[in-house]
Amino acid sequence: MRRIGLACGVGCALIVGACGTTQTTSAVHDDLRASARGIVGVSLVGARGLTDRDQDAIDDTVAGLCGARVWTRSECARHDAARGADR
């Protein structure tokens, strides 16, 4: 019985020690950054909305946001409707 108690005590000590020394904030932050970058992309970098190419970059970004359901269906439909009116 004492061995089982000792093993449990050592196991708990190792778990508490590992939890106290492990920093998860940077990993979580990096994961969030990578996820957001994957959804939004980098198409908007340098786009000013002045040319068709700029508008395509905006549309690419909106497609990512709509696909990831960051925006609601009605918001995506409003963008599509506004884009259709521009053409």
Biopython code that builds the backbone (N, CA, C, O; Angstrom):
import numpy as np
from Bio.PDB.StructureBuilder import StructureBuilder

atoms = [
    (1, "MET", "N", (0.810, -1.187, 0.000)),
    (1, "MET", "CA", (0.000, 0.000, 0.000)),
    (1, "MET", "C", (0.860, 1.262, 0.000)),
    (1, "MET", "O", (0.536, 2.259, -0.645)),
    (2, "ARG", "N", (1.948, 1.190, 0.730)),
    (2, "ARG", "CA", (2.810, 2.371, 0.812)),
    (2, "ARG", "C", (3.414, 2.698, -0.544)),
    (2, "ARG", "O", (3.585, 3.868, -0.887)),
    (3, "ARG", "N", (3.737, 1.675, -1.311)),
    (3, "ARG", "CA", (4.320, 1.912, -2.630)),
    (3, "ARG", "C", (3.322, 2.599, -3.548)),
    (3, "ARG", "O", (3.686, 3.489, -4.316)),
    (4, "ILE", "N", (2.074, 2.189, -3.468)),
    (4, "ILE", "CA", (1.042, 2.811, -4.302)),
    (4, "ILE", "C", (0.866, 4.271, -3.906)),
    (4, "ILE", "O", (0.755, 5.144, -4.767)),
    (5, "GLY", "N", (0.840, 4.531, -2.620)),
    (5, "GLY", "CA", (0.719, 5.910, -2.134)),
    (5, "GLY", "C", (1.915, 6.751, -2.543)),
    (5, "GLY", "O", (1.763, 7.904, -2.948)),
    (6, "LEU", "N", (3.101, 6.176, -2.439)),
    (6, "LEU", "CA", (4.316, 6.886, -2.834)),
    (6, "LEU", "C", (4.302, 7.166, -4.336)),
    (6, "LEU", "O", (4.666, 8.259, -4.769)),
    (7, "ALA", "N", (3.882, 6.178, -5.131)),
    (7, "ALA", "CA", (3.827, 6.360, -6.585)),
    (7, "ALA", "C", (2.824, 7.448, -6.954)),
    (7, "ALA", "O", (3.094, 8.273, -7.827)),
    (8, "CYS", "N", (1.672, 7.452, -6.293)),
    (8, "CYS", "CA", (0.672, 8.496, -6.554)),
    (8, "CYS", "C", (1.194, 9.871, -6.164)),
    (8, "CYS", "O", (0.981, 10.853, -6.875)),
    (9, "GLY", "N", (1.880, 9.930, -5.028)),
    (9, "GLY", "CA", (2.441, 11.209, -4.576)),
    (9, "GLY", "C", (3.489, 11.738, -5.538)),
    (9, "GLY", "O", (3.499, 12.927, -5.855)),
    (10, "VAL", "N", (4.370, 10.868, -6.004)),
    (10, "VAL", "CA", (5.406, 11.267, -6.958)),
    (10, "VAL", "C", (4.763, 11.689, -8.280)),
    (10, "VAL", "O", (5.164, 12.687, -8.878)),
    (11, "GLY", "N", (3.761, 10.924, -8.734)),
    (11, "GLY", "CA", (3.075, 11.271, -9.981)),
    (11, "GLY", "C", (2.411, 12.634, -9.889)),
    (11, "GLY", "O", (2.514, 13.440, -10.815)),
    (12, "CYS", "N", (1.729, 12.899, -8.780)),
    (12, "CYS", "CA", (1.083, 14.210, -8.596)),
    (12, "CYS", "C", (2.114, 15.327, -8.553)),
    (12, "CYS", "O", (1.901, 16.394, -9.128)),
    (13, "ALA", "N", (3.217, 15.091, -7.882)),
    (13, "ALA", "CA", (4.267, 16.108, -7.806)),
    (13, "ALA", "C", (4.830, 16.422, -9.189)),
    (13, "ALA", "O", (5.085, 17.583, -9.509)),
    (14, "LEU", "N", (5.022, 15.400, -9.999)),
    (14, "LEU", "CA", (5.530, 15.616, -11.357)),
    (14, "LEU", "C", (4.525, 16.387, -12.208)),
    (14, "LEU", "O", (4.903, 17.268, -12.980)),
    (15, "ILE", "N", (3.255, 16.054, -12.064)),
    (15, "ILE", "CA", (2.221, 16.760, -12.833)),
    (15, "ILE", "C", (2.151, 18.223, -12.425)),
    (15, "ILE", "O", (2.119, 19.105, -13.283)),
    (16, "VAL", "N", (2.126, 18.487, -11.133)),
    (16, "VAL", "CA", (2.068, 19.867, -10.645)),
    (16, "VAL", "C", (3.321, 20.627, -11.057)),
    (16, "VAL", "O", (3.242, 21.793, -11.442)),
    (17, "GLY", "N", (4.462, 19.981, -10.979)),
    (17, "GLY", "CA", (5.704, 20.637, -11.386)),
    (17, "GLY", "C", (5.719, 20.964, -12.862)),
    (17, "GLY", "O", (6.180, 22.036, -13.256)),
    (18, "ALA", "N", (5.226, 20.067, -13.676)),
    (18, "ALA", "CA", (5.187, 20.302, -15.121)),
    (18, "ALA", "C", (4.201, 21.404, -15.465)),
    (18, "ALA", "O", (4.479, 22.234, -16.330)),
    (19, "CYS", "N", (3.071, 21.425, -14.810)),
    (19, "CYS", "CA", (2.074, 22.462, -15.090)),
    (19, "CYS", "C", (2.560, 23.829, -14.644)),
    (19, "CYS", "O", (2.213, 24.841, -15.254)),
    (20, "GLY", "N", (3.344, 23.869, -13.609)),
    (20, "GLY", "CA", (3.827, 25.150, -13.109)),
    (20, "GLY", "C", (4.947, 25.737, -13.942)),
    (20, "GLY", "O", (5.195, 26.941, -13.878)),
    (21, "THR", "N", (5.626, 24.921, -14.717)),
    (21, "THR", "CA", (6.770, 25.423, -15.473)),
    (21, "THR", "C", (6.506, 25.525, -16.977)),
    (21, "THR", "O", (7.317, 26.090, -17.711)),
    (22, "THR", "N", (5.400, 24.994, -17.427)),
    (22, "THR", "CA", (5.105, 25.005, -18.856)),
    (22, "THR", "C", (4.387, 26.288, -19.236)),
    (22, "THR", "O", (3.368, 26.625, -18.634)),
    (23, "GLN", "N", (4.902, 27.011, -20.226)),
    (23, "GLN", "CA", (4.259, 28.222, -20.716)),
    (23, "GLN", "C", (3.490, 27.882, -21.980)),
    (23, "GLN", "O", (4.084, 27.527, -22.998)),
    (24, "THR", "N", (2.180, 27.989, -21.917)),
    (24, "THR", "CA", (1.364, 27.672, -23.081)),
    (24, "THR", "C", (0.913, 28.925, -23.817)),
    (24, "THR", "O", (0.334, 28.821, -24.898)),
    (25, "THR", "N", (1.159, 30.096, -23.265)),
    (25, "THR", "CA", (0.656, 31.315, -23.896)),
    (25, "THR", "C", (1.276, 31.551, -25.267)),
    (25, "THR", "O", (0.573, 31.947, -26.196)),
    (26, "SER", "N", (2.566, 31.317, -25.412)),
    (26, "SER", "CA", (3.187, 31.573, -26.706)),
    (26, "SER", "C", (2.684, 30.585, -27.761)),
    (26, "SER", "O", (2.472, 30.966, -28.912)),
    (27, "ALA", "N", (2.494, 29.341, -27.382)),
    (27, "ALA", "CA", (1.993, 28.354, -28.330)),
    (27, "ALA", "C", (0.566, 28.696, -28.737)),
    (27, "ALA", "O", (0.213, 28.602, -29.913)),
    (28, "VAL", "N", (-0.239, 29.084, -27.786)),
    (28, "VAL", "CA", (-1.618, 29.452, -28.092)),
    (28, "VAL", "C", (-1.629, 30.694, -28.966)),
    (28, "VAL", "O", (-2.382, 30.766, -29.937)),
    (29, "HIS", "N", (-0.801, 31.671, -28.627)),
    (29, "HIS", "CA", (-0.721, 32.903, -29.409)),
    (29, "HIS", "C", (-0.291, 32.614, -30.841)),
    (29, "HIS", "O", (-0.858, 33.158, -31.788)),
    (30, "ASP", "N", (0.706, 31.764, -30.994)),
    (30, "ASP", "CA", (1.176, 31.403, -32.335)),
    (30, "ASP", "C", (0.108, 30.638, -33.108)),
    (30, "ASP", "O", (-0.057, 30.843, -34.311)),
    (31, "ASP", "N", (-0.617, 29.758, -32.421)),
    (31, "ASP", "CA", (-1.693, 29.015, -33.081)),
    (31, "ASP", "C", (-2.795, 29.958, -33.546)),
    (31, "ASP", "O", (-3.306, 29.821, -34.657)),
    (32, "LEU", "N", (-3.159, 30.912, -32.699)),
    (32, "LEU", "CA", (-4.192, 31.876, -33.082)),
    (32, "LEU", "C", (-3.742, 32.728, -34.257)),
    (32, "LEU", "O", (-4.524, 33.002, -35.168)),
    (33, "ARG", "N", (-2.491, 33.144, -34.239)),
    (33, "ARG", "CA", (-1.960, 33.959, -35.332)),
    (33, "ARG", "C", (-1.975, 33.172, -36.639)),
    (33, "ARG", "O", (-2.375, 33.693, -37.680)),
    (34, "ALA", "N", (-1.543, 31.926, -36.579)),
    (34, "ALA", "CA", (-1.521, 31.093, -37.779)),
    (34, "ALA", "C", (-2.932, 30.837, -38.294)),
    (34, "ALA", "O", (-3.167, 30.843, -39.502)),
    (35, "SER", "N", (-3.869, 30.612, -37.379)),
    (35, "SER", "CA", (-5.256, 30.384, -37.795)),
    (35, "SER", "C", (-5.842, 31.620, -38.456)),
    (35, "SER", "O", (-6.469, 31.536, -39.512)),
    (36, "ALA", "N", (-5.633, 32.766, -37.823)),
    (36, "ALA", "CA", (-6.165, 34.008, -38.390)),
    (36, "ALA", "C", (-5.526, 34.304, -39.738)),
    (36, "ALA", "O", (-6.208, 34.727, -40.670)),
    (37, "ARG", "N", (-4.244, 34.089, -39.843)),
    (37, "ARG", "CA", (-3.548, 34.337, -41.109)),
    (37, "ARG", "C", (-4.052, 33.402, -42.193)),
    (37, "ARG", "O", (-4.170, 33.799, -43.353)),
    (38, "GLY", "N", (-4.353, 32.152, -41.822)),
    (38, "GLY", "CA", (-4.880, 31.194, -42.781)),
    (38, "GLY", "C", (-6.271, 31.561, -43.263)),
    (38, "GLY", "O", (-6.611, 31.338, -44.424)),
    (39, "ILE", "N", (-7.077, 32.125, -42.370)),
    (39, "ILE", "CA", (-8.439, 32.510, -42.736)),
    (39, "ILE", "C", (-8.439, 33.791, -43.552)),
    (39, "ILE", "O", (-9.033, 33.848, -44.629)),
    (40, "VAL", "N", (-7.779, 34.809, -43.043)),
    (40, "VAL", "CA", (-7.803, 36.121, -43.693)),
    (40, "VAL", "C", (-6.854, 36.179, -44.870)),
    (40, "VAL", "O", (-7.154, 36.810, -45.883)),
    (41, "GLY", "N", (-5.715, 35.529, -44.745)),
    (41, "GLY", "CA", (-4.726, 35.554, -45.814)),
    (41, "GLY", "C", (-3.932, 36.850, -45.819)),
    (41, "GLY", "O", (-4.010, 37.645, -44.882)),
    (42, "VAL", "N", (-3.185, 37.048, -46.864)),
    (42, "VAL", "CA", (-2.355, 38.244, -46.983)),
    (42, "VAL", "C", (-2.701, 39.030, -48.240)),
    (42, "VAL", "O", (-1.930, 39.882, -48.681)),
    (43, "SER", "N", (-3.853, 38.741, -48.810)),
    (43, "SER", "CA", (-4.247, 39.398, -50.055)),
    (43, "SER", "C", (-4.405, 40.904, -49.903)),
    (43, "SER", "O", (-4.146, 41.651, -50.846)),
    (44, "LEU", "N", (-4.824, 41.354, -48.733)),
    (44, "LEU", "CA", (-5.082, 42.780, -48.548)),
    (44, "LEU", "C", (-3.822, 43.625, -48.419)),
    (44, "LEU", "O", (-3.889, 44.851, -48.512)),
    (45, "VAL", "N", (-2.687, 42.993, -48.209)),
    (45, "VAL", "CA", (-1.457, 43.758, -48.051)),
    (45, "VAL", "C", (-1.203, 44.567, -49.323)),
    (45, "VAL", "O", (-0.998, 44.004, -50.398)),
    (46, "GLY", "N", (-1.219, 45.863, -49.188)),
    (46, "GLY", "CA", (-0.974, 46.759, -50.312)),
    (46, "GLY", "C", (-2.200, 47.110, -51.134)),
    (46, "GLY", "O", (-2.132, 48.000, -51.981)),
    (47, "ALA", "N", (-3.320, 46.436, -50.908)),
    (47, "ALA", "CA", (-4.536, 46.728, -51.684)),
    (47, "ALA", "C", (-5.182, 48.007, -51.161)),
    (47, "ALA", "O", (-5.284, 48.220, -49.953)),
    (48, "ARG", "N", (-5.621, 48.859, -52.102)),
    (48, "ARG", "CA", (-6.242, 50.113, -51.717)),
    (48, "ARG", "C", (-7.666, 50.250, -52.252)),
    (48, "ARG", "O", (-8.347, 51.238, -51.978)),
    (49, "GLY", "N", (-8.106, 49.259, -53.012)),
    (49, "GLY", "CA", (-9.461, 49.290, -53.545)),
    (49, "GLY", "C", (-9.624, 50.160, -54.770)),
    (49, "GLY", "O", (-10.746, 50.511, -55.136)),
    (50, "LEU", "N", (-8.521, 50.513, -55.411)),
    (50, "LEU", "CA", (-8.576, 51.421, -56.558)),
    (50, "LEU", "C", (-8.659, 50.692, -57.898)),
    (50, "LEU", "O", (-9.103, 51.265, -58.893)),
    (51, "THR", "N", (-8.239, 49.448, -57.922)),
    (51, "THR", "CA", (-8.192, 48.717, -59.189)),
    (51, "THR", "C", (-8.985, 47.416, -59.072)),
    (51, "THR", "O", (-9.385, 47.023, -57.976)),
    (52, "ASP", "N", (-9.209, 46.758, -60.198)),
    (52, "ASP", "CA", (-9.872, 45.456, -60.172)),
    (52, "ASP", "C", (-9.044, 44.439, -59.396)),
    (52, "ASP", "O", (-9.590, 43.576, -58.709)),
    (53, "ARG", "N", (-7.749, 44.545, -59.508)),
    (53, "ARG", "CA", (-6.862, 43.632, -58.772)),
    (53, "ARG", "C", (-7.016, 43.829, -57.262)),
    (53, "ARG", "O", (-7.021, 42.862, -56.500)),
    (54, "ASP", "N", (-7.141, 45.094, -56.835)),
    (54, "ASP", "CA", (-7.381, 45.378, -55.421)),
    (54, "ASP", "C", (-8.712, 44.788, -54.979)),
    (54, "ASP", "O", (-8.810, 44.208, -53.898)),
    (55, "GLN", "N", (-9.731, 44.935, -55.809)),
    (55, "GLN", "CA", (-11.043, 44.394, -55.466)),
    (55, "GLN", "C", (-10.995, 42.879, -55.368)),
    (55, "GLN", "O", (-11.661, 42.291, -54.515)),
    (56, "ASP", "N", (-10.210, 42.236, -56.237)),
    (56, "ASP", "CA", (-10.046, 40.783, -56.155)),
    (56, "ASP", "C", (-9.405, 40.387, -54.827)),
    (56, "ASP", "O", (-9.777, 39.377, -54.229)),
    (57, "ALA", "N", (-8.438, 41.191, -54.368)),
    (57, "ALA", "CA", (-7.794, 40.921, -53.079)),
    (57, "ALA", "C", (-8.804, 41.052, -51.942)),
    (57, "ALA", "O", (-8.799, 40.252, -51.006)),
    (58, "ILE", "N", (-9.658, 42.049, -52.025)),
    (58, "ILE", "CA", (-10.699, 42.221, -51.014)),
    (58, "ILE", "C", (-11.655, 41.033, -51.048)),
    (58, "ILE", "O", (-12.025, 40.499, -50.002)),
    (59, "ASP", "N", (-12.051, 40.624, -52.241)),
    (59, "ASP", "CA", (-12.962, 39.487, -52.385)),
    (59, "ASP", "C", (-12.343, 38.202, -51.848)),
    (59, "ASP", "O", (-13.048, 37.388, -51.253)),
    (60, "ASP", "N", (-11.044, 38.001, -52.043)),
    (60, "ASP", "CA", (-10.360, 36.827, -51.504)),
    (60, "ASP", "C", (-10.432, 36.812, -49.981)),
    (60, "ASP", "O", (-10.672, 35.773, -49.367)),
    (61, "THR", "N", (-10.223, 37.968, -49.391)),
    (61, "THR", "CA", (-10.275, 38.076, -47.938)),
    (61, "THR", "C", (-11.682, 37.805, -47.426)),
    (61, "THR", "O", (-11.867, 37.081, -46.448)),
    (62, "VAL", "N", (-12.664, 38.385, -48.085)),
    (62, "VAL", "CA", (-14.059, 38.169, -47.689)),
    (62, "VAL", "C", (-14.424, 36.694, -47.832)),
    (62, "VAL", "O", (-15.130, 36.147, -46.984)),
    (63, "ALA", "N", (-13.956, 36.052, -48.885)),
    (63, "ALA", "CA", (-14.244, 34.630, -49.084)),
    (63, "ALA", "C", (-13.697, 33.801, -47.928)),
    (63, "ALA", "O", (-14.353, 32.866, -47.468)),
    (64, "GLY", "N", (-12.501, 34.138, -47.457)),
    (64, "GLY", "CA", (-11.928, 33.421, -46.308)),
    (64, "GLY", "C", (-12.744, 33.631, -45.050)),
    (64, "GLY", "O", (-12.992, 32.691, -44.295)),
    (65, "LEU", "N", (-13.162, 34.874, -44.825)),
    (65, "LEU", "CA", (-13.954, 35.173, -43.635)),
    (65, "LEU", "C", (-15.327, 34.510, -43.696)),
    (65, "LEU", "O", (-15.830, 34.021, -42.684)),
    (66, "CYS", "N", (-15.924, 34.496, -44.868)),
    (66, "CYS", "CA", (-17.230, 33.837, -45.026)),
    (66, "CYS", "C", (-17.084, 32.324, -44.909)),
    (66, "CYS", "O", (-17.914, 31.664, -44.284)),
    (67, "GLY", "N", (-16.035, 31.779, -45.507)),
    (67, "GLY", "CA", (-15.812, 30.338, -45.451)),
    (67, "GLY", "C", (-15.556, 29.840, -44.044)),
    (67, "GLY", "O", (-15.953, 28.727, -43.698)),
    (68, "ALA", "N", (-14.896, 30.650, -43.228)),
    (68, "ALA", "CA", (-14.612, 30.270, -41.844)),
    (68, "ALA", "C", (-15.767, 30.638, -40.914)),
    (68, "ALA", "O", (-15.703, 30.411, -39.706)),
    (69, "ARG", "N", (-16.808, 31.201, -41.487)),
    (69, "ARG", "CA", (-18.001, 31.636, -40.752)),
    (69, "ARG", "C", (-17.681, 32.668, -39.677)),
    (69, "ARG", "O", (-18.315, 32.710, -38.623)),
    (70, "VAL", "N", (-16.683, 33.499, -39.969)),
    (70, "VAL", "CA", (-16.399, 34.633, -39.095)),
    (70, "VAL", "C", (-17.495, 35.673, -39.292)),
    (70, "VAL", "O", (-17.959, 36.287, -38.332)),
    (71, "TRP", "N", (-17.898, 35.862, -40.527)),
    (71, "TRP", "CA", (-19.026, 36.737, -40.857)),
    (71, "TRP", "C", (-20.270, 35.890, -41.004)),
    (71, "TRP", "O", (-20.191, 34.711, -41.349)),
    (72, "THR", "N", (-21.415, 36.487, -40.743)),
    (72, "THR", "CA", (-22.681, 35.764, -40.883)),
    (72, "THR", "C", (-23.035, 35.628, -42.366)),
    (72, "THR", "O", (-22.442, 36.287, -43.221)),
    (73, "ARG", "N", (-23.997, 34.774, -42.652)),
    (73, "ARG", "CA", (-24.447, 34.595, -44.038)),
    (73, "ARG", "C", (-24.992, 35.900, -44.605)),
    (73, "ARG", "O", (-24.767, 36.221, -45.772)),
    (74, "SER", "N", (-25.712, 36.651, -43.770)),
    (74, "SER", "CA", (-26.277, 37.906, -44.270)),
    (74, "SER", "C", (-25.176, 38.923, -44.576)),
    (74, "SER", "O", (-25.294, 39.686, -45.535)),
    (75, "GLU", "N", (-24.118, 38.941, -43.781)),
    (75, "GLU", "CA", (-23.000, 39.852, -44.065)),
    (75, "GLU", "C", (-22.300, 39.462, -45.366)),
    (75, "GLU", "O", (-21.933, 40.324, -46.165)),
    (76, "CYS", "N", (-22.122, 38.175, -45.569)),
    (76, "CYS", "CA", (-21.498, 37.710, -46.814)),
    (76, "CYS", "C", (-22.391, 38.022, -48.011)),
    (76, "CYS", "O", (-21.905, 38.408, -49.074)),
    (77, "ALA", "N", (-23.691, 37.855, -47.833)),
    (77, "ALA", "CA", (-24.632, 38.158, -48.914)),
    (77, "ALA", "C", (-24.624, 39.654, -49.233)),
    (77, "ALA", "O", (-24.739, 40.041, -50.396)),
    (78, "ARG", "N", (-24.490, 40.489, -48.211)),
    (78, "ARG", "CA", (-24.408, 41.939, -48.448)),
    (78, "ARG", "C", (-23.173, 42.287, -49.253)),
    (78, "ARG", "O", (-23.231, 43.139, -50.140)),
    (79, "HIS", "N", (-22.062, 41.644, -48.959)),
    (79, "HIS", "CA", (-20.842, 41.896, -49.729)),
    (79, "HIS", "C", (-21.031, 41.452, -51.173)),
    (79, "HIS", "O", (-20.671, 42.168, -52.107)),
    (80, "ASP", "N", (-21.596, 40.267, -51.343)),
    (80, "ASP", "CA", (-21.834, 39.750, -52.692)),
    (80, "ASP", "C", (-22.757, 40.671, -53.478)),
    (80, "ASP", "O", (-22.532, 40.931, -54.660)),
    (81, "ALA", "N", (-23.801, 41.161, -52.810)),
    (81, "ALA", "CA", (-24.756, 42.064, -53.476)),
    (81, "ALA", "C", (-24.076, 43.375, -53.848)),
    (81, "ALA", "O", (-24.291, 43.891, -54.945)),
    (82, "ALA", "N", (-23.270, 43.914, -52.963)),
    (82, "ALA", "CA", (-22.563, 45.164, -53.242)),
    (82, "ALA", "C", (-21.551, 44.956, -54.372)),
    (82, "ALA", "O", (-21.373, 45.827, -55.224)),
    (83, "ARG", "N", (-20.904, 43.818, -54.370)),
    (83, "ARG", "CA", (-19.927, 43.517, -55.419)),
    (83, "ARG", "C", (-20.625, 43.374, -56.763)),
    (83, "ARG", "O", (-20.108, 43.823, -57.786)),
    (84, "GLY", "N", (-21.806, 42.746, -56.763)),
    (84, "GLY", "CA", (-22.567, 42.581, -57.992)),
    (84, "GLY", "C", (-23.042, 43.908, -58.551)),
    (84, "GLY", "O", (-23.140, 44.072, -59.767)),
    (85, "ALA", "N", (-23.339, 44.865, -57.666)),
    (85, "ALA", "CA", (-23.789, 46.186, -58.108)),
    (85, "ALA", "C", (-22.654, 46.980, -58.725)),
    (85, "ALA", "O", (-22.888, 47.858, -59.555)),
    (86, "ASP", "N", (-21.412, 46.673, -58.322)),
    (86, "ASP", "CA", (-20.245, 47.378, -58.860)),
    (86, "ASP", "C", (-19.910, 46.926, -60.266)),
    (86, "ASP", "O", (-19.290, 47.676, -61.021)),
    (87, "ARG", "N", (-20.298, 45.739, -60.630)),
    (87, "ARG", "CA", (-19.894, 45.192, -61.938)),
    (87, "ARG", "C", (-20.778, 45.641, -63.039)),
    (87, "ARG", "O", (-20.567, 45.266, -64.193)),
]
sb = StructureBuilder()
sb.init_structure("model")
sb.init_model(0)
sb.init_chain("A")
sb.init_seg("    ")
for serial, (resi, resn, name, xyz) in enumerate(atoms, 1):
    if name == "N":
        sb.init_residue(resn, " ", resi, " ")
    sb.init_atom(name, np.array(xyz, "f"), 0.0, 1.0, " ", f" {name:<3s}", serial, name[0])
structure = sb.get_structure()
